Amino acid sequence: MERKQAEERVEKLRQLLDKYGYYYYVKDDPIVPDAEYDERLQELIQLENDFPDLQAPDSPTVRVGGAPLEGFRKVQHRIPMLSLGNVFNEQDVRDFDRRVRQVTGDNVEYVCELKIDGLAVSLSYEDGQFVLGATRGDGTTGEDITHNLKTVRAIPLRLDEAVDIEVRGEVFMPERSFLSLNEDKEKNGEEPFANPRNAAAGSLRQLDPKIAAKRNLDIFLYGAGNDDELDVNTHAESLDYMDQLGFKVNPETKKCRTIEEVLEFVDYWTENRNGLSYEIDGVVIKVDDLGQREDLGFTAKSPRWATAYKFPAEEKVTTLEDIILS
Ligand SMILES: NC(=O)c1cnc(OC2CCCC2)nc1N
């Protein structure tokens, strides 16, 4: 094949694979059979091998992972990645609401999000290209894990709009992937992971991205680091904007106009979280209006405009079978 033809075919394949990947991994609604995706990816890998100068850092072929790194580079977060204060019961939630209203007055609305039990990461895009992915670290300094995050299929390598944006979210391992990974580990006589969170963190801490590429990691994005630089007034608008850019935002997120609605959301998911395909360890309650967030500000390490309601630890129900088989 002529180089010119190869260049056109490579660009066409990248557009197709980005689109197929978006519908499969972000919208969970595939538009082609897996075989079609795999064939096109193999064709692209072959073309990039035949014409190495056509390779690009945002090509879908990076999903399978490139060469291992020697070590992890430290990254300073331009905007600190804060931690969340915790609350544990209804009274705590009402106290949080009262403290918020002391500043905002009675005209305050919340957004409630499932608290995904994974690893917090920051994703930076320049001109719509994914250029840097980092762990939260201590909130100010994280580690550059771009090579591993590029293998997370739900993370777009390039956006349809050439924007500069930094988004934050939680990388997690779906329950089923966790169970089958631990089965493989036990078959190979290796130590299984204690929980999906450790499995996700362990996968992202690998120097060799080919390992993370096989771990079926997923992500939900829950905020823009630089949302005061975006043309939005509320958190809900910020999430809508991220959804339009092609980011995976959790569909259970809910606007709550009163603290009663917040408590209903907390009660519902306390009861129904086992029906999810991923683990959550609580609900994050956030003031929606960005102006009110500014009035509320921060404590030394956490925002006053958000809190994490933590579910009570699940009593491990030990059945007779557990005892007999243990
Ligand atoms: N694990 C989660 O799902 C999650 C964590 N954090 C946040 O927001 C924090 C970030 C800094 C202030 C609010 N939202 C979430 N959904």
The ligand as a Gaussian input file, in Angstrom:
#p B3LYP/6-31G(d) Opt

LIG

0 1
 N      -15.016000       8.338000      44.941000
 C      -15.922000       9.126000      44.335000
 O      -16.815000       8.623000      43.657000
 C      -15.815000      10.614000      44.507000
 C      -14.745000      11.182000      45.178000
 N      -14.648000      12.538000      45.317000
 C      -15.618000      13.322000      44.785000
 O      -15.562000      14.662000      44.884000
 C      -14.642000      15.276000      45.792000
 C      -13.304000      15.531000      45.195000
 C      -12.797000      16.743000      45.952000
 C      -13.976000      17.448000      46.523000
 C      -15.193000      16.635000      46.171000
 N      -16.677000      12.818000      44.119000
 C      -16.811000      11.481000      43.972000
 N      -17.898000      10.974000      43.297000

